[in-house]
């Protein structure tokens, strides 16, 4: 009995253990089962709850897991990006933005955000690629244009930057912003070496900001480099009105009046500087010397000489005064006094500057010789030419002028020798070849004349006189086809040249092109109705045709 009770109890305990083990097995299996997969909408709702509660770490952990199953879900990925951006993790945000663009390369919002991240992080290469893709798809995207303009500037791609800034200007209507952009464009033009475009742009800025003296100064500097003295003067006078005239500005204004040969204003300006600065100024002699130079230009030569002689007595070592005094003597035709002054200077100068003075003397003596020649003093004139060459044996201009004088007295062979010598010294001077061609033509040497005119044209293709002479020499060689070509070239540059029209008509008439001949005789008469040769030939030609 007791034995059975014990057996029953043992069976009950064993059954209980079996049931407990089975229950634990079922419970453990249930815990290990994967949770139910969420739909995109469910995942998005769950993510938004985490985001709204500020639970960024839980959100990021959740979304990274969800995106392994929902890689192409742009909404989930954008929420993750937003979370990364809020906590400042731009590198991970950039990775997911790149993933979005792999899925949808045209997602403009993602491109803009990615471009901004690259830009802020200093990754200009990647930022440039992003904004270039945006601009390619949408050329009117102002954000892309603005960022490209700055990026191109940063990487020294000035031409592309200028293009972008000009696009920005088309869309901008705020004068201050326009001026700011134009400042940058002007600087880029300068970097590229486009000083004319830079100057034009600064002038546009000056119209927008008329009180900006810095811009006016920049304009004056650019104009100075171009030798645009009128523009410089305009700027200096404007600066004088806005900030007052100091000595430096007055000196610049005076110099500009001198450069543009407004002698009256220049004289007043330098007189003002002399009075303001006084004799103790380091610039006193410069102002006085310039004042005398202006007097010479105004033909008040004796007044200039008187001032200069007094100054030289007080400042005997100031060579510039002697130069100007020599200039005054030359203007009066007192060449000997000018030469004496320069001769005295030679002894006071270092050897390297001596030849410069000798060259001055040579030119003065050349002018002296020409004056003597005009007075009919031919022998004295030629003696002076030779004297001038002693000071400067390589003065090609003396040989040229000597040749011209020989031509005037019909000493053509001597003239030819002088012109050839001038050419040997200065072989790139077109007028020497022209003079040689003219001289050969005078003695009837058409072949050498044509060659010389052709050489003159090779050096200076725009020399109309040489081209006309070359064309005429071709007609003398009966090469009318080439002559016609040259006459037509002349008319391209000088469309109202009646003599060329006449010679062209004559050439057409000789080659039996009557229609063209009539046309150009008429053209010559339209320009010059009293052209007797054209009138006569036209009458003969029309009678013959009739």
Secondary structure, 3 states (H helix, E strand, C coil): CHHHHHHHHHHHHHHHHHHHHHHHHHHHHHHHCCCCCCCHHHHHHHHHHHHHCCCHHHHHHHHHHHHHHCCCCHHHHHHHHHHHHHCCCHHHHHHHHHHHHHHCCCCHHHHHHHHHHHHHHCCHHHHHHHHHHHHHHCCCCHHHHHHHHHHHHHCCCHHHHHHHHHHHHHHCCCHHHHHHHHHHHHHHHHHHCCHHHHHHHHHHHHHHCCCCHHHHHHHHHHHHHCCCHHHHHHHHHHHHHHHCCCHHHHHHHHHHHHHCCCHHHHHHHHHHHHHHHCCCCCCHHHHHHHHHHHHHHCCCHHHHHHHHHHHHHHCCCCHHHHHHHHHHHHHCCCHHHHHHHHHHHHCCCCHHHHHHHHHHHHHHHHHHHHHHHHCCCHHHHHHHHHHHHHHCCCCHHHHHHHHHHHHHCCCHHHHHHHHHHHHHHCCCCHHHHHHHHHHHHHCCCHHHHHHHHHHHHHHCCCCHHHHHHHHHHHHHCCCHHHHHHHHHHHHHHCCCCHHHHHHHHHHHHHCCCHHHHHHHHHHHHHHCCCCHHHHHHHHHHHHHHC
